[in-house]
């Protein structure tokens, strides 16, 4: 038995605001990604924001990124992912539920 109440995904997400910047804080180098066979970023992203295409490219939808850094930490290809913090006042904000 857990000490925490069960909370639905929808209720959890209702406490998250995304202030989308015009500048992507994560960029993916498609040329590097084409040679990747493991696709760690696709499998590990908790928000499912990495999308592989039929031609080997990986697209990244930064608009609802939690900024956890998992993709950057797990990617095993030098230079495939460039991660920076979003501009001030932009990005993800967690509110008390």
C-alpha positions in Angstrom: 0.0 0.0 0.0 1.3 3.4 -1.0 1.4 6.5 1.2 0.6 8.6 -1.8 -2.9 8.9 -3.4 -3.3 7.6 -6.9 -3.4 10.5 -9.4 -4.4 10.1 -13.0 -2.1 11.2 -15.8 -4.5 13.9 -16.8 -4.5 15.3 -13.2 -0.7 15.2 -13.1 -0.5 17.0 -16.4 -2.9 19.7 -15.3 -0.2 20.9 -12.9 2.3 21.4 -15.8 2.5 24.6 -17.9 4.6 24.8 -21.1 5.8 28.3 -22.1 7.0 27.5 -25.6 10.0 29.5 -26.9 10.6 30.3 -30.5 14.0 28.7 -30.0 14.3 24.9 -29.5 16.4 24.1 -26.4 17.2 20.7 -27.8 18.4 20.2 -31.4 19.0 16.8 -33.0 21.6 16.3 -35.7 19.9 14.1 -38.3 23.1 13.2 -40.0 24.5 11.7 -36.8 21.2 10.0 -35.9 21.0 8.1 -39.2 23.8 5.8 -38.1 22.2 5.1 -34.7 20.9 1.6 -34.2 19.7 1.8 -30.6 17.5 5.0 -30.6 17.9 5.5 -26.8 16.3 9.0 -27.0 13.1 7.5 -28.6 12.7 4.9 -26.0 13.7 6.9 -22.9 11.9 10.2 -23.4 9.1 10.2 -20.8 7.0 12.6 -22.9 7.6 10.6 -26.2 8.8 13.6 -28.0 11.4 11.9 -30.3 9.9 10.5 -33.5 11.9 8.3 -35.9 11.1 8.7 -39.6 11.3 6.1 -42.4 14.5 7.7 -43.7 16.4 7.4 -40.4 15.9 10.9 -39.2 14.7 11.6 -35.6 12.4 14.5 -35.2 12.1 16.2 -31.8 9.0 18.1 -30.7 10.4 20.4 -27.9 7.1 22.1 -27.2 6.1 19.8 -24.4 9.5 18.8 -23.1 9.9 18.2 -19.3 13.6 19.3 -19.6 14.7 16.2 -17.7 17.8 15.7 -19.7 17.3 11.9 -20.1 17.8 12.1 -23.9 21.1 14.0 -23.5 22.4 11.6 -20.9 21.5 8.4 -22.7 22.4 9.3 -26.3 25.6 7.4 -27.3 26.4 9.4 -30.4 28.8 12.3 -30.1 27.0 15.5 -31.1 23.6 14.0 -32.0 21.8 16.0 -29.3 22.6 19.6 -28.3 20.8 20.5 -25.1 20.6 24.0 -23.6 18.3 25.6 -21.1 15.3 27.4 -22.5 15.4 31.2 -22.5 14.4 32.8 -19.2 10.7 32.5 -18.4 10.1 29.8 -21.0 10.0 26.1 -20.9 8.3 23.8 -18.4 6.8 25.1 -15.2 5.4 22.7 -12.5 2.6 24.1 -10.3 1.4 22.7 -7.1 -1.7 20.5 -7.8 
